[in-house]
């Protein structure tokens, strides 16, 4: 069996060498590439005769899958599989495994850390202090008492809710399927947005585009919320806006 690691996934050279030795002893062939392929042609060249391919968040197209006739398994060293053509894999009976759960606590802590940073203006205050500026605009606000809305109450959403509750926030959550969890009020998406987020027009458009990508339907309300010091965090890595 031929196993191909298509891109670097943060494994040390020593672990790569040990993995190769282990596969060699089991009479399997292990091939590792230390650079990320730039296009489909390069991916196909690396994976064409592979039985198993291993990758992180490298997008795989149907073209790549169709040019890998021996492929039996795709191992994704990443939580999501939205970069894999799952329908084709199901049709081809290719097993797809992922690393779900490996970063639940890390992402939840990042959400809370980002919220504290923005509400308390930590980055801005650090910059102003280094410039020897005045205290004008220095004070931020607290997480305590805020309404914290979570869209999608999976494992990461649940961990985020636990941390937000520890900071004294009121937790609202929207999930596509019905769930019950202590101290969480599950609400419709429209209500969550009206209650948790104060919109600027640019923020609204970004959120609506995000929902279109995710396939989430939301009513066309003009959200009016006079409260200040709210924010919208997208834990894919982008902070959309702050107020």
ZAMARGU-4260 file (C-alpha; in steps of 0.2 Angstrom, whole numbers, plus 5000, padded with zeros to 4 digits):
<rodrens>
0) 5000/5000/5000 | 5006/5017/4996 | 5003/5031/5008 | 5007/5049/5002 | 5008/5064/5014
5) 5004/5078/5001 | 5009/5093/5012 | 5018/5098/5028 | 5006/5096/5043 | 5018/5102/5057
10) 5026/5085/5060 | 5044/5085/5065 | 5057/5077/5054 | 5061/5064/5068 | 5042/5059/5068
15) 5042/5058/5049 | 5057/5047/5049 | 5049/5036/5063 | 5033/5035/5053 | 5042/5030/5037
20) 5052/5017/5046 | 5036/5009/5054 | 5028/5009/5037 | 5043/5001/5029 | 5043/4987/5042
25) 5025/4984/5038 | 5029/4983/5019 | 5020/4999/5015 | 5027/5013/5005 | 5027/5030/5013
30) 5031/5046/5003 | 5032/5063/5011 | 5032/5080/5003 | 5039/5095/5013 | 5031/5109/5002
35) 5013/5113/4998 | 5008/5109/4980 | 5002/5124/4970 | 4989/5117/4958 | 4979/5101/4953
40) 4993/5095/4941 | 5005/5095/4955 | 4993/5086/4967 | 4989/5073/4954 | 5008/5070/4951
45) 5010/5067/4969 | 4995/5057/4973 | 4991/5047/4956 | 4996/5030/4962 | 4992/5032/4981
50) 4981/5021/4990 | 4980/5033/5005 | 4983/5052/5005 | 4986/5063/5020 | 4983/5081/5020
55) 4978/5096/5031 | 4968/5110/5023 | 4974/5108/5005 | 4959/5109/4994 | 4955/5093/4984
60) 4945/5095/4968 | 4935/5082/4959 | 4948/5082/4945 | 4961/5076/4958 | 4950/5062/4964
65) 4946/5056/4947 | 4964/5055/4942 | 4968/5044/4957 | 4961/5027/4952 | 4969/5018/4967
70) 4963/5030/4980 | 4955/5021/4995 | 4956/5033/5009 | 4959/5052/5013 | 4966/5056/5030
75) 4963/5074/5035 | 4974/5081/5048 | 4961/5095/5051 | 4944/5097/5059 | 4934/5101/5044
80) 4931/5092/5027 | 4923/5105/5017 | 4938/5106/5006 | 4935/5088/5001 | 4923/5083/4987
85) 4913/5072/4999 | 4899/5067/4987 | 4912/5060/4975 | 4921/5051/4989 | 4905/5043/4994
90) 4902/5038/4976 | 4919/5030/4974 | 4918/5022/4992 | 4933/5032/4997 | 4935/5033/5016
95) 4937/5050/5023 | 4943/5053/5041 | 4947/5069/5050 | 4954/5076/5066 | 4938/5082/5073
100) 4939/5088/5091 | 4958/5091/5092 | 4956/5110/5094 | 4940/5112/5103 | 4947/5121/5119
105) 4960/5131/5108 | 4947/5139/5097 | 4935/5142/5112 | 4949/5151/5121 | 4953/5161/5106
110) 4935/5167/5105 | 4935/5173/5123 | 4953/5180/5121 | 4948/5190/5106 | 4932/5196/5114
115) 4942/5202/5130 | 4955/5210/5118 | 4942/5220/5109 | 4931/5225/5123 | 4945/5230/5134
120) 4955/5238/5119 | 4971/5229/5124 | 4979/5230/5107 | 4974/5248/5104 | 4979/5253/5122
125) 4996/5244/5120 | 4999/5254/5104 | 4994/5270/5112 | 5005/5267/5127 | 5020/5264/5116
130) 5017/5281/5107 | 5016/5289/5124 | 4998/5295/5120 | 4985/5302/5133 | 4972/5291/5141
135) 4958/5298/5130 | 4947/5283/5124 | 4958/5272/5136 | 4943/5263/5145 | 4935/5248/5137
140) 4920/5238/5144 | 4918/5221/5152 | 4912/5204/5146 | 4902/5202/5162 | 4883/5204/5159
145) 4885/5204/5140 | 4873/5194/5129 | 4884/5181/5120 | 4877/5173/5104 | 4884/5157/5097
150) 4879/5151/5080 | 4881/5133/5079 | 4881/5123/5095 | 4893/5109/5091 | 4908/5104/5102
155) 4917/5121/5100 | 4901/5130/5103 | 4898/5121/5119 | 4916/5124/5125 | 4914/5143/5121
160) 4898/5143/5130 | 4906/5136/5146 | 4919/5150/5146 | 4907/5164/5142 | 4896/5158/5156
165) 4911/5158/5168 | 4913/5177/5163 | 4895/5180/5168 | 4888/5182/5151 | 4870/5178/5146
170) 4871/5164/5133 | 4860/5163/5117 | 4863/5149/5104 | 4856/5144/5088 | 4858/5127/5081
175) 4851/5118/5065 | 4845/5104/5076 | 4836/5105/5093 | 4848/5104/5108 | 4846/5106/5127
180) 4860/5112/5138 | 4861/5120/5155 | 4861/5139/5156 | 4859/5141/5137 | 4844/5148/5129
185) 4841/5141/5112 | 4833/5154/5100 | 4829/5157/5082 | 4844/5164/5072 | 4835/5181/5068
190) 4832/5184/5087 | 4850/5179/5091 | 4857/5192/5079 | 4845/5206/5085 | 4849/5203/5103
195) 4868/5199/5102 | 4875/5209/5088 | 4873/5228/5084 | 4875/5231/5065 | 4884/5243/5055
200) 4879/5241/5036 | 4896/5234/5031 | 4895/5221/5046 | 4877/5216/5041 | 4883/5213/5023
205) 4898/5202/5028 | 4887/5192/5040 | 4874/5189/5026 | 4887/5184/5014 | 4894/5172/5027
210) 4876/5164/5029 | 4875/5162/5011 | 4891/5152/5010 | 4885/5141/5025 | 4867/5139/5017
215) 4859/5147/5033 | 4843/5156/5029 | 4839/5172/5039 | 4824/5184/5037 | 4828/5201/5029
220) 4826/5212/5045 | 4834/5229/5047 | 4842/5226/5064 | 4841/5241/5076 | 4850/5239/5092
225) 4855/5255/5102 | 4867/5246/5114 | 4885/5248/5111 | 4901/5238/5114 | 4895/5223/5104
230) 4906/5213/5092 | 4904/5199/5079 | 4918/5185/5080 | 4920/5173/5066 | 4931/5159/5073
235) 4937/5154/5056 | 4950/5167/5059 | 4942/5184/5054 | 4935/5197/5066 | 4922/5205/5056
240) 4918/5221/5065 | 4918/5229/5082 | 4908/5244/5089
</rodrens>
